Amino acid sequence: MAKKTIADVDVAGKKVLMRVDFNVPRDDTGTVTDDRRVRMAVPTIQDVLDRGGSAVLMSHLGRPGGKPDPKESLKPAADALGKLIDAPVSLAADTAGEAAAAAVAAIEPGQVLVLENVRFNAGEKKGDDADYIAKLAGFGDVYCNNAFGTCHREQASMYAVPKAMKEAGKPAVVGFLVEKEIKYLADTLANPERPFVAILGGAKVSDKINVIDNLLGICDQVLIGGAMAYTFSLASGGSVGNSLVEKDKVDLAKQLVEKGGEKLVLPIDNHCGDAFSSDCNKQIVGAGEIPDGFEGLDIGPETAKLYADIVSNAKTVVWNGPMGVFEMEPFDAGTKAVAQAIADGENTSIIGGGDSAAAIEQLGFAEQVSHVSTGGGASLEMLEGKSFASVELLDDK
């Protein structure tokens, strides 16, 4: 999937319309509590500015429902960017209206303009508002997709706008962040160094059916953890107590077990409690032996050791989903053990977005892995083997 990057385009004196992912968490005061997505966008923005261009940034934030909502303004994200980049950063009062048009016209090389939340416009999600698309497409001389977290969406700013710009003869390329995501997620999956091990956790089998199915075809081993392991346990005739399970997915779990054979590795023990709290009564039991009144909250120590041993011998590791309730001691032990093994290993290690990215950051291992994805849903779809129309339409190398 070799696409031209922003480095392949002369941006001197040009306005680069860049789709970023500034959908960042905020506290009750609106302050950004985790600026990672903003930080990851900075190298691409800085490159444009250093080469004499200006950056006009588009992003969504939250779900304002197609109309302006002050609580979902991009101002906190713009403020966060202003602290991370050595350049003037301003915020337009709207996305594609008169205020935005005036701000775009006034922007100078070396400056950054953040357009207001694209989801303040009903035409963003529909992707078919010709006037909205034309106005945004007119704001840039170059289009740059630097928003991996929304690459699986075909919304206006991701698909229709670059399509319109290409039709007008303007370059449409990827930023360094999307280039890196494609390199690790798509290219590594296509040609992994072996042994290739995937670790999949999280709550629901239904969220990761297609991922498990795809990875069983290309991995040497797929390790299962998190609450979805209890659905597999139920499918094997085990007792799961009060554990979170998807009873309607038991037959599907059986099919995956049959397909996976020895490739699919399930927990051999569980750490369970009689309440969802750190001070509950706890037991470590064999897989499929969770008693009534207890629920599985983490993989057990024998499973953690088994998984760590498998990971330590792998040459390529993909991890998506925690092994247990990693936010709560002592049920973070399984996730910690797997994360430590990944960090200590001599491998190419790819951490999926969402909870896995949060866990690896929280545990302090982010600098010891090859790549931490910025896109939860997007990384899952890429692990399923899907292609993204919003990337496919961009200029090829």
Contacts in CASP RR format, 6 or more apart in sequence:
PFRMAT RR
TARGET T0000
AUTHOR 0000-0000-0000
METHOD contacts of the structure
MODEL  1
MAKKTIADVDVAGKKVLMRVDFNVPRDDTGTVTDDRRVRMAVPTIQDVLD
RGGSAVLMSHLGRPGGKPDPKESLKPAADALGKLIDAPVSLAADTAGEAA
AAAVAAIEPGQVLVLENVRFNAGEKKGDDADYIAKLAGFGDVYCNNAFGT
CHREQASMYAVPKAMKEAGKPAVVGFLVEKEIKYLADTLANPERPFVAIL
GGAKVSDKINVIDNLLGICDQVLIGGAMAYTFSLASGGSVGNSLVEKDKV
DLAKQLVEKGGEKLVLPIDNHCGDAFSSDCNKQIVGAGEIPDGFEGLDIG
PETAKLYADIVSNAKTVVWNGPMGVFEMEPFDAGTKAVAQAIADGENTSI
IGGGDSAAAIEQLGFAEQVSHVSTGGGASLEMLEGKSFASVELLDDK
1 182 0 8 1.000
1 186 0 8 1.000
1 187 0 8 1.000
1 387 0 8 1.000
1 391 0 8 1.000
2 396 0 8 1.000
2 397 0 8 1.000
3 173 0 8 1.000
3 174 0 8 1.000
3 179 0 8 1.000
3 182 0 8 1.000
3 391 0 8 1.000
3 394 0 8 1.000
3 395 0 8 1.000
3 396 0 8 1.000
3 397 0 8 1.000
4 171 0 8 1.000
4 173 0 8 1.000
4 174 0 8 1.000
4 394 0 8 1.000
4 395 0 8 1.000
4 396 0 8 1.000
4 397 0 8 1.000
5 173 0 8 1.000
5 174 0 8 1.000
5 175 0 8 1.000
5 176 0 8 1.000
5 179 0 8 1.000
6 16 0 8 1.000
6 44 0 8 1.000
6 47 0 8 1.000
6 48 0 8 1.000
6 142 0 8 1.000
6 144 0 8 1.000
6 146 0 8 1.000
6 173 0 8 1.000
6 174 0 8 1.000
6 175 0 8 1.000
6 176 0 8 1.000
7 47 0 8 1.000
7 176 0 8 1.000
8 173 0 8 1.000
8 397 0 8 1.000
9 142 0 8 1.000
9 171 0 8 1.000
9 173 0 8 1.000
10 51 0 8 1.000
11 48 0 8 1.000
11 51 0 8 1.000
11 52 0 8 1.000
11 53 0 8 1.000
11 142 0 8 1.000
12 51 0 8 1.000
12 52 0 8 1.000
12 53 0 8 1.000
12 109 0 8 1.000
13 52 0 8 1.000
13 53 0 8 1.000
13 54 0 8 1.000
13 109 0 8 1.000
14 53 0 8 1.000
14 54 0 8 1.000
14 140 0 8 1.000
14 141 0 8 1.000
14 142 0 8 1.000
15 53 0 8 1.000
15 54 0 8 1.000
15 55 0 8 1.000
15 56 0 8 1.000
15 104 0 8 1.000
15 107 0 8 1.000
15 139 0 8 1.000
15 140 0 8 1.000
15 141 0 8 1.000
15 142 0 8 1.000
16 48 0 8 1.000
16 53 0 8 1.000
16 54 0 8 1.000
16 55 0 8 1.000
16 56 0 8 1.000
16 140 0 8 1.000
16 141 0 8 1.000
16 142 0 8 1.000
16 143 0 8 1.000
16 144 0 8 1.000
17 56 0 8 1.000
17 58 0 8 1.000
17 136 0 8 1.000
17 137 0 8 1.000
17 138 0 8 1.000
17 139 0 8 1.000
17 140 0 8 1.000
17 142 0 8 1.000
17 143 0 8 1.000
17 144 0 8 1.000
17 161 0 8 1.000
17 165 0 8 1.000
18 44 0 8 1.000
18 45 0 8 1.000
18 48 0 8 1.000
18 55 0 8 1.000
18 56 0 8 1.000
18 57 0 8 1.000
18 58 0 8 1.000
18 143 0 8 1.000
18 144 0 8 1.000
18 145 0 8 1.000
18 146 0 8 1.000
18 175 0 8 1.000
19 57 0 8 1.000
19 58 0 8 1.000
19 59 0 8 1.000
19 143 0 8 1.000
19 144 0 8 1.000
19 145 0 8 1.000
19 146 0 8 1.000
19 147 0 8 1.000
19 150 0 8 1.000
19 157 0 8 1.000
19 158 0 8 1.000
19 161 0 8 1.000
20 37 0 8 1.000
20 41 0 8 1.000
20 45 0 8 1.000
20 57 0 8 1.000
20 58 0 8 1.000
20 59 0 8 1.000
20 146 0 8 1.000
20 147 0 8 1.000
21 37 0 8 1.000
21 41 0 8 1.000
21 59 0 8 1.000
21 146 0 8 1.000
21 147 0 8 1.000
21 148 0 8 1.000
21 149 0 8 1.000
21 150 0 8 1.000
21 374 0 8 1.000
21 375 0 8 1.000
22 37 0 8 1.000
22 38 0 8 1.000
22 41 0 8 1.000
22 57 0 8 1.000
22 59 0 8 1.000
22 61 0 8 1.000
22 74 0 8 1.000
22 77 0 8 1.000
22 81 0 8 1.000
22 114 0 8 1.000
23 37 0 8 1.000
23 59 0 8 1.000
23 60 0 8 1.000
23 61 0 8 1.000
23 62 0 8 1.000
23 149 0 8 1.000
23 150 0 8 1.000
24 32 0 8 1.000
24 33 0 8 1.000
24 34 0 8 1.000
24 35 0 8 1.000
24 36 0 8 1.000
24 37 0 8 1.000
24 38 0 8 1.000
24 61 0 8 1.000
24 76 0 8 1.000
24 77 0 8 1.000
24 80 0 8 1.000
25 32 0 8 1.000
25 33 0 8 1.000
25 34 0 8 1.000
26 32 0 8 1.000
26 33 0 8 1.000
26 76 0 8 1.000
27 33 0 8 1.000
30 71 0 8 1.000
30 76 0 8 1.000
31 76 0 8 1.000
32 38 0 8 1.000
32 76 0 8 1.000
32 77 0 8 1.000
32 79 0 8 1.000
32 80 0 8 1.000
35 80 0 8 1.000
35 84 0 8 1.000
36 357 0 8 1.000
36 361 0 8 1.000
36 374 0 8 1.000
37 374 0 8 1.000
38 77 0 8 1.000
38 80 0 8 1.000
38 81 0 8 1.000
38 84 0 8 1.000
39 84 0 8 1.000
40 177 0 8 1.000
40 374 0 8 1.000
41 57 0 8 1.000
41 81 0 8 1.000
41 146 0 8 1.000
41 177 0 8 1.000
42 81 0 8 1.000
42 84 0 8 1.000
42 85 0 8 1.000
43 176 0 8 1.000
43 177 0 8 1.000
44 144 0 8 1.000
44 146 0 8 1.000
44 175 0 8 1.000
44 176 0 8 1.000
44 177 0 8 1.000
45 55 0 8 1.000
45 57 0 8 1.000
45 81 0 8 1.000
45 85 0 8 1.000
45 87 0 8 1.000
45 112 0 8 1.000
45 146 0 8 1.000
46 85 0 8 1.000
46 86 0 8 1.000
46 87 0 8 1.000
47 176 0 8 1.000
48 54 0 8 1.000
48 55 0 8 1.000
48 144 0 8 1.000
49 55 0 8 1.000
49 85 0 8 1.000
49 87 0 8 1.000
49 109 0 8 1.000
49 110 0 8 1.000
49 111 0 8 1.000
49 112 0 8 1.000
52 109 0 8 1.000
52 110 0 8 1.000
53 109 0 8 1.000
53 110 0 8 1.000
54 107 0 8 1.000
54 108 0 8 1.000
54 109 0 8 1.000
54 110 0 8 1.000
54 111 0 8 1.000
54 112 0 8 1.000
54 113 0 8 1.000
55 110 0 8 1.000
55 111 0 8 1.000
55 112 0 8 1.000
55 113 0 8 1.000
56 104 0 8 1.000
56 107 0 8 1.000
56 113 0 8 1.000
56 115 0 8 1.000
56 139 0 8 1.000
56 140 0 8 1.000
57 81 0 8 1.000
57 112 0 8 1.000
57 113 0 8 1.000
57 114 0 8 1.000
57 115 0 8 1.000
58 95 0 8 1.000
58 115 0 8 1.000
58 118 0 8 1.000
58 136 0 8 1.000
58 157 0 8 1.000
59 74 0 8 1.000
59 77 0 8 1.000
59 114 0 8 1.000
59 117 0 8 1.000
59 118 0 8 1.000
59 147 0 8 1.000
60 117 0 8 1.000
60 118 0 8 1.000
60 119 0 8 1.000
60 124 0 8 1.000
60 150 0 8 1.000
60 155 0 8 1.000
60 157 0 8 1.000
61 72 0 8 1.000
61 73 0 8 1.000
61 74 0 8 1.000
61 77 0 8 1.000
61 117 0 8 1.000
61 119 0 8 1.000
62 72 0 8 1.000
62 117 0 8 1.000
62 119 0 8 1.000
63 72 0 8 1.000
63 119 0 8 1.000
64 72 0 8 1.000
64 117 0 8 1.000
64 119 0 8 1.000
64 120 0 8 1.000
65 119 0 8 1.000
65 122 0 8 1.000
66 119 0 8 1.000
66 120 0 8 1.000
66 121 0 8 1.000
66 122 0 8 1.000
66 123 0 8 1.000
66 124 0 8 1.000
66 125 0 8 1.000
67 120 0 8 1.000
67 122 0 8 1.000
68 94 0 8 1.000
68 116 0 8 1.000
68 117 0 8 1.000
68 120 0 8 1.000
69 117 0 8 1.000
69 120 0 8 1.000
72 117 0 8 1.000
72 119 0 8 1.000
72 120 0 8 1.000
73 91 0 8 1.000
73 116 0 8 1.000
73 117 0 8 1.000
74 91 0 8 1.000
74 114 0 8 1.000
74 115 0 8 1.000
74 116 0 8 1.000
74 117 0 8 1.000
75 91 0 8 1.000
77 114 0 8 1.000
78 89 0 8 1.000
78 90 0 8 1.000
78 91 0 8 1.000
78 114 0 8 1.000
81 89 0 8 1.000
81 112 0 8 1.000
81 114 0 8 1.000
82 89 0 8 1.000
82 112 0 8 1.000
85 112 0 8 1.000
87 110 0 8 1.000
87 111 0 8 1.000
87 112 0 8 1.000
88 110 0 8 1.000
88 111 0 8 1.000
88 112 0 8 1.000
89 111 0 8 1.000
89 112 0 8 1.000
89 113 0 8 1.000
89 114 0 8 1.000
90 103 0 8 1.000
90 111 0 8 1.000
90 112 0 8 1.000
90 113 0 8 1.000
90 114 0 8 1.000
91 113 0 8 1.000
91 114 0 8 1.000
91 116 0 8 1.000
92 99 0 8 1.000
92 100 0 8 1.000
92 103 0 8 1.000
92 104 0 8 1.000
92 113 0 8 1.000
92 114 0 8 1.000
92 115 0 8 1.000
92 116 0 8 1.000
93 99 0 8 1.000
93 100 0 8 1.000
93 103 0 8 1.000
93 116 0 8 1.000
94 100 0 8 1.000
94 115 0 8 1.000
94 116 0 8 1.000
94 120 0 8 1.000
95 115 0 8 1.000
95 116 0 8 1.000
95 117 0 8 1.000
95 118 0 8 1.000
95 120 0 8 1.000
95 121 0 8 1.000
95 124 0 8 1.000
95 136 0 8 1.000
96 115 0 8 1.000
96 121 0 8 1.000
96 132 0 8 1.000
96 135 0 8 1.000
96 136 0 8 1.000
96 139 0 8 1.000
97 135 0 8 1.000
100 115 0 8 1.000
100 116 0 8 1.000
100 135 0 8 1.000
100 139 0 8 1.000
101 135 0 8 1.000
101 139 0 8 1.000
103 113 0 8 1.000
104 113 0 8 1.000
104 139 0 8 1.000
104 140 0 8 1.000
107 113 0 8 1.000
115 139 0 8 1.000
118 124 0 8 1.000
118 155 0 8 1.000
118 156 0 8 1.000
118 157 0 8 1.000
119 125 0 8 1.000
121 129 0 8 1.000
121 132 0 8 1.000
121 156 0 8 1.000
122 129 0 8 1.000
123 129 0 8 1.000
123 132 0 8 1.000
123 156 0 8 1.000
124 132 0 8 1.000
124 155 0 8 1.000
124 156 0 8 1.000
124 157 0 8 1.000
125 155 0 8 1.000
125 156 0 8 1.000
126 156 0 8 1.000
127 133 0 8 1.000
127 154 0 8 1.000
127 155 0 8 1.000
127 156 0 8 1.000
127 159 0 8 1.000
127 160 0 8 1.000
128 156 0 8 1.000
128 160 0 8 1.000
129 156 0 8 1.000
132 156 0 8 1.000
133 156 0 8 1.000
133 160 0 8 1.000
133 161 0 8 1.000
133 164 0 8 1.000
134 164 0 8 1.000
136 156 0 8 1.000
136 157 0 8 1.000
136 161 0 8 1.000
137 143 0 8 1.000
137 161 0 8 1.000
137 164 0 8 1.000
137 165 0 8 1.000
137 168 0 8 1.000
138 165 0 8 1.000
140 165 0 8 1.000
140 170 0 8 1.000
141 170 0 8 1.000
142 170 0 8 1.000
142 171 0 8 1.000
142 172 0 8 1.000
142 173 0 8 1.000
143 161 0 8 1.000
143 162 0 8 1.000
143 165 0 8 1.000
143 166 0 8 1.000
143 170 0 8 1.000
143 171 0 8 1.000
143 172 0 8 1.000
143 173 0 8 1.000
144 172 0 8 1.000
144 173 0 8 1.000
144 174 0 8 1.000
144 175 0 8 1.000
145 151 0 8 1.000
145 158 0 8 1.000
145 162 0 8 1.000
145 172 0 8 1.000
145 173 0 8 1.000
145 174 0 8 1.000
145 175 0 8 1.000
145 178 0 8 1.000
145 390 0 8 1.000
145 391 0 8 1.000
145 394 0 8 1.000
146 174 0 8 1.000
146 175 0 8 1.000
146 176 0 8 1.000
146 177 0 8 1.000
146 178 0 8 1.000
147 158 0 8 1.000
147 177 0 8 1.000
147 178 0 8 1.000
148 177 0 8 1.000
148 178 0 8 1.000
148 181 0 8 1.000
148 373 0 8 1.000
148 374 0 8 1.000
148 375 0 8 1.000
148 378 0 8 1.000
148 379 0 8 1.000
149 374 0 8 1.000
149 375 0 8 1.000
149 376 0 8 1.000
149 377 0 8 1.000
149 378 0 8 1.000
149 379 0 8 1.000
150 158 0 8 1.000
150 378 0 8 1.000
150 390 0 8 1.000
151 158 0 8 1.000
151 178 0 8 1.000
151 181 0 8 1.000
151 378 0 8 1.000
151 388 0 8 1.000
151 390 0 8 1.000
151 391 0 8 1.000
152 377 0 8 1.000
152 378 0 8 1.000
152 381 0 8 1.000
152 382 0 8 1.000
152 386 0 8 1.000
152 388 0 8 1.000
152 390 0 8 1.000
153 159 0 8 1.000
153 390 0 8 1.000
154 389 0 8 1.000
154 390 0 8 1.000
158 390 0 8 1.000
159 389 0 8 1.000
159 390 0 8 1.000
159 393 0 8 1.000
162 172 0 8 1.000
162 390 0 8 1.000
162 393 0 8 1.000
162 394 0 8 1.000
163 393 0 8 1.000
165 172 0 8 1.000
166 172 0 8 1.000
166 393 0 8 1.000
166 395 0 8 1.000
171 395 0 8 1.000
172 393 0 8 1.000
172 394 0 8 1.000
172 395 0 8 1.000
173 394 0 8 1.000
173 395 0 8 1.000
174 182 0 8 1.000
174 391 0 8 1.000
174 394 0 8 1.000
177 374 0 8 1.000
178 391 0 8 1.000
180 371 0 8 1.000
181 371 0 8 1.000
181 373 0 8 1.000
181 374 0 8 1.000
181 375 0 8 1.000
181 378 0 8 1.000
181 379 0 8 1.000
181 382 0 8 1.000
182 391 0 8 1.000
184 348 0 8 1.000
184 350 0 8 1.000
184 370 0 8 1.000
184 371 0 8 1.000
184 373 0 8 1.000
185 350 0 8 1.000
185 373 0 8 1.000
185 379 0 8 1.000
185 382 0 8 1.000
185 383 0 8 1.000
186 382 0 8 1.000
188 316 0 8 1.000
188 348 0 8 1.000
188 350 0 8 1.000
189 218 0 8 1.000
189 318 0 8 1.000
189 382 0 8 1.000
189 383 0 8 1.000
189 385 0 8 1.000
192 218 0 8 1.000
192 315 0 8 1.000
192 316 0 8 1.000
192 348 0 8 1.000
193 315 0 8 1.000
193 316 0 8 1.000
193 347 0 8 1.000
193 348 0 8 1.000
194 220 0 8 1.000
194 315 0 8 1.000
194 316 0 8 1.000
195 220 0 8 1.000
195 221 0 8 1.000
195 313 0 8 1.000
195 314 0 8 1.000
195 315 0 8 1.000
195 316 0 8 1.000
196 218 0 8 1.000
196 219 0 8 1.000
196 220 0 8 1.000
196 314 0 8 1.000
196 315 0 8 1.000
196 316 0 8 1.000
196 317 0 8 1.000
196 318 0 8 1.000
197 219 0 8 1.000
197 220 0 8 1.000
197 221 0 8 1.000
197 222 0 8 1.000
197 223 0 8 1.000
197 310 0 8 1.000
197 311 0 8 1.000
197 314 0 8 1.000
197 316 0 8 1.000
197 317 0 8 1.000
197 318 0 8 1.000
198 215 0 8 1.000
198 219 0 8 1.000
198 221 0 8 1.000
198 222 0 8 1.000
198 223 0 8 1.000
198 317 0 8 1.000
198 318 0 8 1.000
198 319 0 8 1.000
198 320 0 8 1.000
198 383 0 8 1.000
199 222 0 8 1.000
199 223 0 8 1.000
199 225 0 8 1.000
199 307 0 8 1.000
199 311 0 8 1.000
199 317 0 8 1.000
199 318 0 8 1.000
199 319 0 8 1.000
199 320 0 8 1.000
199 321 0 8 1.000
199 323 0 8 1.000
199 338 0 8 1.000
200 208 0 8 1.000
200 211 0 8 1.000
200 212 0 8 1.000
200 215 0 8 1.000
200 222 0 8 1.000
200 223 0 8 1.000
200 224 0 8 1.000
200 225 0 8 1.000
200 228 0 8 1.000
200 320 0 8 1.000
200 321 0 8 1.000
201 208 0 8 1.000
201 224 0 8 1.000
201 225 0 8 1.000
201 226 0 8 1.000
201 227 0 8 1.000
201 228 0 8 1.000
201 229 0 8 1.000
201 320 0 8 1.000
201 321 0 8 1.000
201 322 0 8 1.000
201 323 0 8 1.000
201 324 0 8 1.000
202 208 0 8 1.000
202 225 0 8 1.000
202 226 0 8 1.000
202 227 0 8 1.000
202 228 0 8 1.000
202 321 0 8 1.000
202 322 0 8 1.000
202 324 0 8 1.000
202 355 0 8 1.000
203 226 0 8 1.000
203 227 0 8 1.000
203 228 0 8 1.000
203 244 0 8 1.000
204 227 0 8 1.000
204 228 0 8 1.000
204 246 0 8 1.000
204 249 0 8 1.000
205 212 0 8 1.000
205 228 0 8 1.000
205 231 0 8 1.000
205 232 0 8 1.000
205 246 0 8 1.000
205 249 0 8 1.000
205 252 0 8 1.000
205 253 0 8 1.000
205 256 0 8 1.000
206 246 0 8 1.000
206 249 0 8 1.000
207 228 0 8 1.000
207 380 0 8 1.000
208 228 0 8 1.000
208 320 0 8 1.000
208 380 0 8 1.000
209 249 0 8 1.000
209 252 0 8 1.000
209 256 0 8 1.000
210 384 0 8 1.000
211 320 0 8 1.000
211 380 0 8 1.000
211 383 0 8 1.000
211 384 0 8 1.000
212 222 0 8 1.000
212 224 0 8 1.000
212 256 0 8 1.000
212 264 0 8 1.000
213 256 0 8 1.000
213 259 0 8 1.000
213 384 0 8 1.000
214 383 0 8 1.000
214 384 0 8 1.000
214 385 0 8 1.000
215 222 0 8 1.000
215 318 0 8 1.000
215 383 0 8 1.000
216 222 0 8 1.000
216 256 0 8 1.000
216 259 0 8 1.000
216 260 0 8 1.000
216 263 0 8 1.000
216 264 0 8 1.000
219 263 0 8 1.000
219 318 0 8 1.000
220 263 0 8 1.000
220 314 0 8 1.000
221 263 0 8 1.000
221 264 0 8 1.000
221 265 0 8 1.000
221 310 0 8 1.000
222 260 0 8 1.000
222 263 0 8 1.000
222 264 0 8 1.000
222 265 0 8 1.000
223 265 0 8 1.000
223 307 0 8 1.000
223 310 0 8 1.000
223 311 0 8 1.000
224 232 0 8 1.000
224 264 0 8 1.000
224 265 0 8 1.000
224 266 0 8 1.000
224 267 0 8 1.000
225 266 0 8 1.000
225 267 0 8 1.000
225 299 0 8 1.000
225 303 0 8 1.000
225 321 0 8 1.000
225 323 0 8 1.000
225 324 0 8 1.000
226 298 0 8 1.000
226 299 0 8 1.000
226 321 0 8 1.000
226 322 0 8 1.000
226 323 0 8 1.000
226 324 0 8 1.000
227 243 0 8 1.000
227 244 0 8 1.000
227 245 0 8 1.000
227 296 0 8 1.000
227 324 0 8 1.000
228 246 0 8 1.000
229 266 0 8 1.000
229 267 0 8 1.000
229 270 0 8 1.000
229 287 0 8 1.000
229 299 0 8 1.000
230 240 0 8 1.000
230 243 0 8 1.000
230 244 0 8 1.000
230 245 0 8 1.000
230 290 0 8 1.000
230 296 0 8 1.000
231 245 0 8 1.000
231 246 0 8 1.000
231 247 0 8 1.000
231 249 0 8 1.000
231 250 0 8 1.000
231 253 0 8 1.000
232 253 0 8 1.000
232 256 0 8 1.000
232 257 0 8 1.000
232 266 0 8 1.000
233 240 0 8 1.000
233 243 0 8 1.000
233 266 0 8 1.000
233 267 0 8 1.000
233 287 0 8 1.000
233 288 0 8 1.000
233 290 0 8 1.000
234 240 0 8 1.000
234 245 0 8 1.000
234 247 0 8 1.000
234 250 0 8 1.000
234 253 0 8 1.000
235 250 0 8 1.000
235 251 0 8 1.000
235 253 0 8 1.000
235 254 0 8 1.000
235 257 0 8 1.000
236 257 0 8 1.000
236 266 0 8 1.000
236 288 0 8 1.000
237 288 0 8 1.000
238 287 0 8 1.000
238 288 0 8 1.000
238 289 0 8 1.000
239 288 0 8 1.000
239 289 0 8 1.000
239 290 0 8 1.000
239 291 0 8 1.000
239 292 0 8 1.000
240 288 0 8 1.000
240 290 0 8 1.000
240 296 0 8 1.000
241 290 0 8 1.000
241 291 0 8 1.000
241 292 0 8 1.000
241 293 0 8 1.000
241 294 0 8 1.000
241 295 0 8 1.000
241 296 0 8 1.000
242 292 0 8 1.000
242 293 0 8 1.000
242 294 0 8 1.000
242 295 0 8 1.000
243 272 0 8 1.000
243 290 0 8 1.000
243 295 0 8 1.000
243 296 0 8 1.000
244 295 0 8 1.000
256 264 0 8 1.000
257 264 0 8 1.000
257 266 0 8 1.000
265 306 0 8 1.000
265 307 0 8 1.000
265 310 0 8 1.000
266 287 0 8 1.000
267 287 0 8 1.000
267 299 0 8 1.000
267 300 0 8 1.000
267 303 0 8 1.000
268 286 0 8 1.000
268 287 0 8 1.000
268 302 0 8 1.000
268 303 0 8 1.000
268 306 0 8 1.000
269 284 0 8 1.000
269 285 0 8 1.000
269 286 0 8 1.000
269 287 0 8 1.000
269 299 0 8 1.000
269 300 0 8 1.000
269 301 0 8 1.000
269 302 0 8 1.000
269 303 0 8 1.000
270 284 0 8 1.000
270 285 0 8 1.000
270 286 0 8 1.000
270 287 0 8 1.000
270 288 0 8 1.000
270 289 0 8 1.000
270 290 0 8 1.000
270 296 0 8 1.000
270 298 0 8 1.000
270 299 0 8 1.000
270 300 0 8 1.000
270 303 0 8 1.000
271 282 0 8 1.000
271 283 0 8 1.000
271 284 0 8 1.000
271 296 0 8 1.000
271 297 0 8 1.000
271 298 0 8 1.000
271 299 0 8 1.000
271 300 0 8 1.000
271 301 0 8 1.000
271 330 0 8 1.000
271 331 0 8 1.000
271 333 0 8 1.000
271 334 0 8 1.000
272 282 0 8 1.000
272 283 0 8 1.000
272 284 0 8 1.000
272 285 0 8 1.000
272 290 0 8 1.000
272 291 0 8 1.000
272 294 0 8 1.000
272 295 0 8 1.000
272 296 0 8 1.000
272 297 0 8 1.000
273 280 0 8 1.000
273 281 0 8 1.000
273 282 0 8 1.000
273 283 0 8 1.000
273 294 0 8 1.000
273 295 0 8 1.000
273 296 0 8 1.000
273 297 0 8 1.000
274 280 0 8 1.000
274 281 0 8 1.000
274 293 0 8 1.000
274 294 0 8 1.000
274 295 0 8 1.000
275 281 0 8 1.000
276 295 0 8 1.000
276 297 0 8 1.000
276 325 0 8 1.000
277 328 0 8 1.000
278 328 0 8 1.000
278 329 0 8 1.000
278 330 0 8 1.000
278 331 0 8 1.000
282 330 0 8 1.000
283 291 0 8 1.000
283 294 0 8 1.000
284 300 0 8 1.000
284 301 0 8 1.000
285 291 0 8 1.000
285 294 0 8 1.000
287 303 0 8 1.000
290 296 0 8 1.000
297 324 0 8 1.000
297 325 0 8 1.000
297 328 0 8 1.000
297 331 0 8 1.000
298 323 0 8 1.000
298 324 0 8 1.000
298 325 0 8 1.000
298 330 0 8 1.000
298 331 0 8 1.000
298 332 0 8 1.000
298 333 0 8 1.000
298 334 0 8 1.000
298 335 0 8 1.000
299 307 0 8 1.000
299 323 0 8 1.000
299 324 0 8 1.000
299 334 0 8 1.000
300 333 0 8 1.000
300 334 0 8 1.000
301 333 0 8 1.000
303 334 0 8 1.000
304 323 0 8 1.000
304 333 0 8 1.000
304 334 0 8 1.000
304 337 0 8 1.000
304 338 0 8 1.000
305 337 0 8 1.000
307 323 0 8 1.000
307 334 0 8 1.000
307 337 0 8 1.000
307 338 0 8 1.000
307 341 0 8 1.000
308 337 0 8 1.000
308 338 0 8 1.000
308 340 0 8 1.000
308 341 0 8 1.000
309 341 0 8 1.000
311 317 0 8 1.000
311 338 0 8 1.000
311 341 0 8 1.000
311 342 0 8 1.000
311 345 0 8 1.000
311 347 0 8 1.000
312 341 0 8 1.000
312 344 0 8 1.000
312 345 0 8 1.000
314 345 0 8 1.000
314 347 0 8 1.000
315 346 0 8 1.000
315 347 0 8 1.000
315 348 0 8 1.000
316 347 0 8 1.000
316 348 0 8 1.000
316 349 0 8 1.000
316 350 0 8 1.000
317 342 0 8 1.000
317 347 0 8 1.000
317 348 0 8 1.000
317 349 0 8 1.000
317 350 0 8 1.000
318 350 0 8 1.000
318 352 0 8 1.000
318 383 0 8 1.000
319 338 0 8 1.000
319 339 0 8 1.000
319 342 0 8 1.000
319 349 0 8 1.000
319 350 0 8 1.000
319 351 0 8 1.000
319 352 0 8 1.000
319 356 0 8 1.000
320 351 0 8 1.000
320 352 0 8 1.000
320 353 0 8 1.000
320 356 0 8 1.000
320 379 0 8 1.000
320 380 0 8 1.000
320 383 0 8 1.000
321 352 0 8 1.000
321 354 0 8 1.000
321 355 0 8 1.000
321 356 0 8 1.000
321 359 0 8 1.000
322 335 0 8 1.000
322 355 0 8 1.000
322 356 0 8 1.000
322 359 0 8 1.000
323 334 0 8 1.000
323 335 0 8 1.000
323 337 0 8 1.000
323 338 0 8 1.000
324 331 0 8 1.000
324 332 0 8 1.000
324 334 0 8 1.000
324 335 0 8 1.000
325 331 0 8 1.000
325 332 0 8 1.000
326 332 0 8 1.000
326 334 0 8 1.000
326 335 0 8 1.000
326 336 0 8 1.000
326 355 0 8 1.000
326 359 0 8 1.000
326 362 0 8 1.000
335 359 0 8 1.000
335 363 0 8 1.000
336 363 0 8 1.000
339 359 0 8 1.000
339 360 0 8 1.000
339 363 0 8 1.000
339 365 0 8 1.000
340 363 0 8 1.000
340 365 0 8 1.000
342 349 0 8 1.000
342 351 0 8 1.000
342 365 0 8 1.000
342 369 0 8 1.000
343 349 0 8 1.000
343 365 0 8 1.000
343 368 0 8 1.000
343 369 0 8 1.000
344 368 0 8 1.000
347 370 0 8 1.000
348 370 0 8 1.000
349 369 0 8 1.000
349 370 0 8 1.000
349 371 0 8 1.000
350 369 0 8 1.000
350 370 0 8 1.000
350 371 0 8 1.000
350 373 0 8 1.000
351 357 0 8 1.000
351 360 0 8 1.000
351 369 0 8 1.000
351 371 0 8 1.000
351 372 0 8 1.000
351 373 0 8 1.000
352 372 0 8 1.000
352 373 0 8 1.000
352 375 0 8 1.000
352 376 0 8 1.000
352 379 0 8 1.000
352 380 0 8 1.000
352 383 0 8 1.000
353 372 0 8 1.000
353 373 0 8 1.000
353 374 0 8 1.000
353 375 0 8 1.000
353 376 0 8 1.000
353 377 0 8 1.000
353 379 0 8 1.000
354 375 0 8 1.000
354 376 0 8 1.000
357 372 0 8 1.000
357 373 0 8 1.000
357 374 0 8 1.000
357 375 0 8 1.000
357 376 0 8 1.000
360 366 0 8 1.000
360 369 0 8 1.000
360 372 0 8 1.000
361 372 0 8 1.000
366 372 0 8 1.000
373 379 0 8 1.000
378 388 0 8 1.000
381 388 0 8 1.000
382 388 0 8 1.000
END
